[in-house]
Amino acid sequence: MFSKFKGLFSTDIGIDLGTANCLVYVKDRGVVLREPSVVAIEEKTKRVLAVGKEAQRMLGRTPGNILAIRPMKSGVIADFDVTKAMLSYFIHHPEVCPMRFWSNYSFAKPRVVIAVPGGITEVEKYAVIDAGKAAGASDVVLVEEPMAAAIGVGLPVAEPAGSMIVDIGGGTCEVAIISLSGIVHSRSARSAGDAMDACIVGHMRRVYNLLIGDRTAEEIKMQIGSAFPTGQETTMEVRGRDIVAGLPKTMTISSEEIRDSLTEPVSNIVETVKTTLGNCEPELAADLVDRGIVLSGGSSLLRGLDKLIAQETGLPVTLADDPLSAVAEGTGQVMSQLDVLLKNTRR
């Protein structure tokens, strides 16, 4: 009787706790929330002022008494208290938990599935679990991002045949070969969207003496960035601060030079894919000749990345229908086995 009553007010939630963005999946409702992983706090009191999109708008524009922080770094927690505040905001958000009055009661606390990078340590895993419980979750189950992404894009992970997923987010690139509901081979490289943005910032500083912020670098990447020649080069006006004169300045840059500036992080992604394939058993390799590679994650949307990986590996490469939601959708499907997982992971 109590369990039925509890079920009226509690729910199961899946969270893609990304370096750049967080997505929240609610059981039977799908993805209900997409927010940047940014928190604005008051420096002295550490009071949270804004989370998500509102906090992102403050990046690079805050006065001295306000800090806009990205608490996740390379897929793991860099600031525990701020991450806890961010998770609490997502768990108790009206779109996630409409009956906010009841969320203060222990019987109404949700069970949460959180996706984490495959290469994180046990200490980093426990930090995520502790942050989730401190934010208001009754139980926290972790699932590896490549497995969640593979499930989310619809790969037949339970079959006795190889499937390959490459999930490229903001902080990490997760590569995995999956068979019989398990990860056979995987590699995690901390070379993804943030590394691309950093290369663009460095290029503008080195070539033009122009200082730009991370948000501007991301806009450049999204508008004219590419990993493979597109056949039609474009240009873009970029505004920043002249390092020498200290004054605002506008420059026109080309898509070709941005592609060149992204060579290092893109090469690291391709090398991670090739290294994983190099460790693959012959039978699994034969499966991948037909099934190919599936790309997911926000940074997989970089123009021409699928063509470059296909050229370098000789395998067919497909971009997921909704690469941004793949991991979150996967956490939602993991919920169907949540009771079994909790028995095996309860601390």
C-alpha positions in Angstrom: 0.0 0.0 0.0 2.8 2.4 0.9 4.7 1.7 -2.2 1.6 2.5 -4.4 1.2 5.8 -2.4 4.9 6.6 -2.8 4.7 6.0 -6.6 2.0 8.7 -6.9 4.5 11.4 -5.9 8.0 10.1 -6.8 9.4 9.5 -10.2 12.4 8.1 -12.0 14.8 10.6 -13.7 17.6 10.1 -16.1 20.3 12.8 -16.3 22.9 13.3 -19.0 25.4 15.2 -16.8 27.5 16.7 -19.5 30.4 19.2 -19.4 28.6 21.6 -21.7 24.9 20.7 -21.3 22.6 18.7 -19.0 19.6 16.9 -20.3 16.9 15.4 -18.0 14.7 12.5 -19.0 11.5 11.8 -17.0 10.0 8.3 -17.1 7.0 8.1 -19.5 7.6 11.7 -20.6 10.9 11.7 -22.4 13.4 14.5 -22.4 11.8 17.5 -20.6 14.8 19.7 -19.9 17.9 20.9 -21.8 20.1 23.4 -20.0 23.7 24.5 -20.2 25.9 23.2 -17.4 26.5 26.7 -16.0 25.8 28.1 -12.5 26.1 31.7 -11.4 26.9 32.3 -7.8 27.6 35.2 -5.5 31.4 35.1 -4.7 31.3 35.9 -1.0 28.2 34.0 0.1 28.3 31.3 -2.5 24.6 31.8 -3.0 23.3 30.4 -6.3 21.9 33.3 -8.4 21.1 31.5 -11.7 21.4 28.0 -13.4 21.4 26.9 -17.0 20.5 29.3 -19.8 20.2 32.3 -17.5 23.6 31.7 -16.0 25.2 31.0 -19.5 24.2 34.5 -20.6 26.3 35.8 -17.7 29.5 34.1 -18.9 32.2 36.7 -19.5 29.8 39.5 -18.5 29.6 39.3 -14.7 30.7 42.0 -12.2 33.4 41.2 -9.7 31.0 39.9 -7.0 29.4 37.3 -9.3 31.0 34.1 -10.7 29.6 32.2 -13.7 31.0 28.6 -13.2 30.9 25.5 -15.3 31.2 22.9 -12.5 31.9 19.9 -14.8 35.3 19.5 -16.3 36.1 16.8 -18.9 33.0 14.9 -17.9 33.7 14.8 -14.1 32.9 17.0 -11.2 35.3 19.9 -10.7 33.3 21.8 -8.0 31.2 19.5 -5.8 29.0 22.2 -4.1 28.2 23.9 -7.3 27.4 20.6 -9.1 25.1 19.7 -6.1 23.3 23.0 -6.5 22.9 22.5 -10.3 21.6 18.9 -9.9 19.1 20.1 -7.2 17.9 22.8 -9.6 17.3 20.2 -12.3 15.7 17.6 -10.0 13.3 20.1 -8.5 12.6 22.0 -11.8 8.8 22.4 -12.5 9.2 20.6 -15.8 10.8 17.6 -14.0 8.9 17.6 -10.7 5.6 19.5 -11.1 4.5 18.7 -7.5 7.3 20.6 -5.9 5.5 20.7 -2.5 5.9 17.0 -2.1 9.6 16.9 -3.2 10.6 18.0 0.3 9.4 14.6 1.7 11.7 11.6 1.7 9.1 9.3 0.2 8.8 11.5 -2.8 12.5 11.8 -3.6 13.2 10.5 -7.1 15.5 7.7 -8.2 18.0 9.0 -10.6 20.1 7.4 -13.4 23.1 9.5 -14.3 25.4 9.0 -17.3 29.1 9.4 -16.7 32.2 9.0 -18.9 33.6 5.5 -19.2 37.1 6.4 -18.1 36.4 8.0 -14.8 37.8 6.7 -11.5 35.9 5.1 -8.6 36.5 8.3 -6.6 34.9 10.4 -9.4 32.0 8.0 -9.5 31.3 8.2 -5.8 31.5 12.0 -6.1 28.6 11.9 -8.7 26.6 9.6 -6.5 27.1 11.7 -3.4 26.2 14.9 -5.3 23.0 13.3 -6.6 21.9 12.2 -3.2 22.8 15.6 -1.6 20.7 17.2 -4.4 17.6 15.3 -3.4 17.8 11.9 -5.1 16.8 8.8 -3.0 19.0 6.5 -5.0 21.6 7.1 -7.8 22.6 4.6 -10.4 25.5 5.3 -12.8 25.6 4.2 -16.4 28.5 4.6 -18.8 27.9 7.2 -21.5 28.8 5.1 -24.5 26.4 2.4 -23.4 23.6 4.9 -22.8 24.3 6.5 -26.1 24.2 3.2 -27.9 20.9 2.3 -26.3 19.6 5.8 -27.0 20.3 5.7 -30.8 18.7 2.3 -31.1 21.8 0.0 -31.6 21.1 -3.7 -31.0 23.4 -3.9 -28.0 21.9 -7.2 -26.7 22.7 -9.1 -29.8 25.8 -11.4 -30.1 27.3 -9.0 -32.7 29.5 -5.9 -32.6 28.1 -2.4 -32.6 30.3 0.7 -32.4 29.3 4.1 -30.9 31.4 7.3 -30.8 29.9 9.8 -28.4 31.5 13.2 -28.6 30.4 15.7 -26.0 31.8 18.9 -24.6 34.5 17.3 -22.3 35.1 13.8 -23.6 35.0 11.6 -26.6 33.7 8.1 -25.7 34.4 5.3 -28.1 33.0 1.8 -27.4 32.4 -1.5 -29.2 29.4 -3.3 -27.6 28.1 -6.9 -27.8 25.8 -9.0 -25.7 24.8 -5.9 -23.6 28.4 -5.3 -22.5 31.3 -3.0 -23.5 33.9 -5.2 -25.2 36.4 -2.5 -25.9 36.3 1.2 -25.1 38.5 4.3 -24.9 37.8 7.7 -23.4 39.7 10.8 -24.7 39.4 14.2 -23.1 39.5 15.8 -26.5 36.1 17.0 -27.6 34.0 20.2 -27.9 35.8 22.2 -25.2 39.2 21.3 -26.7 37.9 22.6 -30.1 36.8 25.9 -28.5 40.2 26.3 -26.8 42.0 25.8 -30.2 39.9 28.5 -31.8 40.6 30.9 -28.9 44.3 30.2 -29.3 44.2 30.6 -33.0 42.5 34.0 -32.8 45.0 35.2 -30.2 48.1 33.9 -32.0 47.2 35.0 -35.6 45.1 38.2 -35.0 46.1 39.3 -31.5 42.3 39.1 -30.8 41.0 37.9 -27.4 37.7 36.2 -27.6 35.6 34.2 -25.0 34.6 30.6 -25.0 31.0 31.4 -26.1 32.3 33.3 -29.2 34.6 30.4 -30.0 31.7 28.0 -29.8 29.7 30.2 -32.1 32.5 30.2 -34.6 32.8 26.4 -34.4 29.0 26.0 -35.0 28.8 28.4 -37.8 31.9 27.8 -39.9 33.8 25.0 -38.2 34.5 21.8 -40.1 36.7 18.7 -39.9 36.7 17.9 -43.7 36.6 20.2 -46.7 32.9 21.1 -47.4 33.4 22.3 -51.0 32.2 25.8 -50.2 34.3 27.9 -47.9 32.6 30.7 -45.9 33.6 33.6 -43.8 32.4 35.2 -40.5 32.9 38.4 -38.7 34.3 38.0 -35.2 34.3 40.6 -32.4 36.7 40.7 -29.5 39.4 42.7 -27.8 42.7 43.7 -29.4 45.4 42.4 -27.1 47.9 45.1 -28.2 45.6 48.2 -28.3 43.2 47.0 -25.6 40.3 48.1 -27.7 37.3 46.3 -29.3 38.1 45.0 -32.7 36.3 43.1 -35.5 38.0 40.6 -37.8 36.8 38.5 -40.7 37.9 34.8 -40.6 37.5 31.9 -43.0 36.2 28.4 -42.5 39.4 27.0 -44.0 41.6 28.5 -41.2 39.2 27.4 -38.5 39.3 23.9 -39.9 43.1 24.0 -39.7 43.0 25.3 -36.1 40.9 22.2 -35.2 43.4 19.7 -36.5 44.7 18.6 -33.2 41.4 17.8 -31.3 39.9 16.3 -34.5 43.0 14.1 -35.0 42.8 12.9 -31.4 39.2 11.8 -31.9 40.1 10.0 -35.1 43.1 8.3 -33.4 40.9 7.2 -30.5 38.5 5.6 -32.9 41.3 3.8 -34.8 43.0 2.6 -31.6 39.8 1.1 -30.4 39.3 -0.7 -33.7 42.9 -1.9 -33.6 42.1 -3.8 -30.4 39.0 -5.4 -31.8 38.6 -9.2 -32.3 38.3 -10.3 -36.0 34.7 -11.5 -35.5 33.6 -8.1 -34.1 35.6 -6.3 -36.8 33.7 -8.3 -39.5 30.4 -7.2 -37.9 31.5 -3.5 -38.1 32.2 -3.8 -41.8 28.4 -4.1 -42.3 27.1 -2.2 -39.3 29.6 0.6 -39.4 30.0 3.4 -36.8 27.3 5.6 -35.2 28.2 9.1 -34.0 26.3 10.8 -31.2 26.9 13.8 -28.9 26.7 17.5 -29.6 30.3 17.8 -31.0 29.6 15.0 -33.5 27.6 17.7 -35.4 30.9 19.3 -36.5 30.6 19.5 -40.3 32.5 16.7 -42.2 33.5 14.8 -39.1 31.6 11.7 -40.2 33.2 11.9 -43.6 36.7 12.2 -42.1 36.2 9.2 -39.8 34.8 7.2 -42.7 37.8 8.0 -44.8 40.3 7.2 -42.1 38.7 3.9 -41.0 37.2 2.6 -44.3 33.9 1.9 -42.4 30.5 3.4 -43.0 29.7 6.2 -40.5 26.3 7.4 -39.6 25.2 10.4 -37.6 22.5 9.7 -35.1 19.1 11.2 -35.8 19.2 13.2 -32.6 22.8 13.1 -31.4 22.2 15.7 -28.6 19.6 13.5 -26.9 21.1 10.1 -27.4 22.6 9.7 -23.9 19.5 11.1 -22.1 17.3 8.8 -24.2 19.5 5.9 -23.2 19.2 6.7 -19.4 15.5 6.6 -19.9 15.6 3.1 -21.3 17.9 2.0 -18.5 15.1 2.8 -16.1 13.2 -0.3 -17.1 15.9 -2.3 -15.3 16.4 0.2 -12.4 15.2 -2.2 -9.6 17.7 -4.8 -10.7 20.5 -2.2 -11.0 19.9 -0.8 -7.6 20.3 -4.2 -6.0 23.7 -4.5 -7.5 24.9 -0.9 -6.9 23.4 0.1 -3.5 26.1 1.4 -1.2 
